[in-house]
Amino acid sequence: MKSNDERKAHKRIQEYVTEHQSASLDEPVAVFDVSKNTIRRDVQELVERGELKKVYGGVSVILLSILFHLRTRMNLIKITLRKMAYILPSPIS
């Protein structure tokens, strides 16, 4: 079973790659200050789970992953707007 730290690392890597749509292996090494072997191992696990795909020199997001994250963000925006509409006073007639 994966440790909580490993799950967090995988999530951070996946979020980084999703935000940038692709990344070389050197990018997360610099961003997260970990060894290249650590990134290789984590990326391999994400690839095996179907969450990222390997490309020459790095990794890339899978289109379905992008759509999922966009849908999630849209839902969060809708919830926030509903809350704001509830909090804001109604217009004066």
C-alpha beads as a LAMMPS data file, in Angstrom:
LAMMPS data file: protein, C-alpha beads

93 atoms
92 bonds

1 atom types
1 bond types

-500.0 500.0 xlo xhi
-500.0 500.0 ylo yhi
-500.0 500.0 zlo zhi

Masses

1 110.0

Atoms # bond

1 1 1 0.000 0.000 0.000
2 1 1 1.265 3.481 -0.867
3 1 1 2.270 5.879 1.881
4 1 1 0.505 9.192 2.208
5 1 1 3.701 10.962 1.095
6 1 1 3.868 8.873 -2.092
7 1 1 0.228 9.627 -2.895
8 1 1 0.847 13.333 -2.341
9 1 1 3.945 13.229 -4.560
10 1 1 2.021 11.473 -7.326
11 1 1 -0.783 14.017 -7.076
12 1 1 1.638 16.955 -7.207
13 1 1 3.402 15.523 -10.252
14 1 1 0.122 14.818 -12.001
15 1 1 -1.190 18.323 -11.249
16 1 1 2.042 19.887 -12.530
17 1 1 1.956 17.918 -15.769
18 1 1 -1.765 18.597 -16.220
19 1 1 -1.259 22.327 -15.722
20 1 1 1.570 22.406 -18.271
21 1 1 0.090 19.640 -20.492
22 1 1 3.524 18.009 -20.679
23 1 1 6.855 18.086 -18.884
24 1 1 10.371 16.828 -19.288
25 1 1 11.633 14.691 -16.428
26 1 1 13.995 17.507 -15.451
27 1 1 11.157 19.960 -14.767
28 1 1 9.594 18.154 -11.776
29 1 1 13.102 17.353 -10.498
30 1 1 13.767 21.105 -10.253
31 1 1 10.279 22.098 -9.103
32 1 1 9.935 19.491 -6.340
33 1 1 13.658 19.261 -5.446
34 1 1 13.856 15.466 -5.677
35 1 1 16.139 13.099 -7.551
36 1 1 15.568 12.123 -11.152
37 1 1 15.233 8.482 -10.056
38 1 1 12.401 9.462 -7.713
39 1 1 10.611 11.277 -10.529
40 1 1 11.169 8.340 -12.899
41 1 1 9.693 5.913 -10.362
42 1 1 6.679 8.130 -9.602
43 1 1 6.048 8.879 -13.284
44 1 1 6.240 5.174 -14.125
45 1 1 3.557 4.427 -11.544
46 1 1 1.338 7.192 -12.935
47 1 1 1.849 5.834 -16.468
48 1 1 1.004 2.294 -15.343
49 1 1 -2.196 3.589 -13.729
50 1 1 -3.121 5.337 -16.989
51 1 1 -2.983 8.834 -15.506
52 1 1 -0.088 10.088 -17.655
53 1 1 1.566 8.926 -20.858
54 1 1 5.234 8.762 -21.699
55 1 1 6.492 10.860 -24.569
56 1 1 10.016 11.337 -25.859
57 1 1 11.964 13.010 -23.059
58 1 1 9.154 13.264 -20.556
59 1 1 5.468 12.801 -19.886
60 1 1 2.202 14.228 -21.120
61 1 1 -1.378 14.326 -19.958
62 1 1 -4.012 12.094 -21.415
63 1 1 -6.877 14.032 -23.031
64 1 1 -9.455 12.473 -20.713
65 1 1 -7.447 13.691 -17.750
66 1 1 -7.587 17.261 -19.056
67 1 1 -11.339 17.018 -19.571
68 1 1 -11.831 15.631 -16.060
69 1 1 -9.861 18.493 -14.496
70 1 1 -11.722 21.090 -16.564
71 1 1 -15.056 19.614 -15.546
72 1 1 -13.974 19.600 -11.902
73 1 1 -12.889 23.238 -12.083
74 1 1 -16.138 24.236 -13.786
75 1 1 -18.121 22.562 -11.030
76 1 1 -16.107 24.378 -8.358
77 1 1 -16.719 27.684 -10.137
78 1 1 -20.469 26.992 -10.288
79 1 1 -20.559 26.175 -6.571
80 1 1 -18.606 29.343 -5.751
81 1 1 -20.906 31.490 -7.891
82 1 1 -23.976 30.001 -6.217
83 1 1 -22.522 30.757 -2.801
84 1 1 -21.698 34.306 -3.887
85 1 1 -25.207 34.825 -5.233
86 1 1 -26.610 33.630 -1.909
87 1 1 -24.371 35.979 0.092
88 1 1 -24.775 39.102 -2.058
89 1 1 -27.751 41.308 -1.267
90 1 1 -30.556 41.297 -3.757
91 1 1 -30.776 44.335 -6.066
92 1 1 -32.966 47.214 -4.961
93 1 1 -36.154 47.498 -6.958

Bonds

1 1 1 2
2 1 2 3
3 1 3 4
4 1 4 5
5 1 5 6
6 1 6 7
7 1 7 8
8 1 8 9
9 1 9 10
10 1 10 11
11 1 11 12
12 1 12 13
13 1 13 14
14 1 14 15
15 1 15 16
16 1 16 17
17 1 17 18
18 1 18 19
19 1 19 20
20 1 20 21
21 1 21 22
22 1 22 23
23 1 23 24
24 1 24 25
25 1 25 26
26 1 26 27
27 1 27 28
28 1 28 29
29 1 29 30
30 1 30 31
31 1 31 32
32 1 32 33
33 1 33 34
34 1 34 35
35 1 35 36
36 1 36 37
37 1 37 38
38 1 38 39
39 1 39 40
40 1 40 41
41 1 41 42
42 1 42 43
43 1 43 44
44 1 44 45
45 1 45 46
46 1 46 47
47 1 47 48
48 1 48 49
49 1 49 50
50 1 50 51
51 1 51 52
52 1 52 53
53 1 53 54
54 1 54 55
55 1 55 56
56 1 56 57
57 1 57 58
58 1 58 59
59 1 59 60
60 1 60 61
61 1 61 62
62 1 62 63
63 1 63 64
64 1 64 65
65 1 65 66
66 1 66 67
67 1 67 68
68 1 68 69
69 1 69 70
70 1 70 71
71 1 71 72
72 1 72 73
73 1 73 74
74 1 74 75
75 1 75 76
76 1 76 77
77 1 77 78
78 1 78 79
79 1 79 80
80 1 80 81
81 1 81 82
82 1 82 83
83 1 83 84
84 1 84 85
85 1 85 86
86 1 86 87
87 1 87 88
88 1 88 89
89 1 89 90
90 1 90 91
91 1 91 92
92 1 92 93
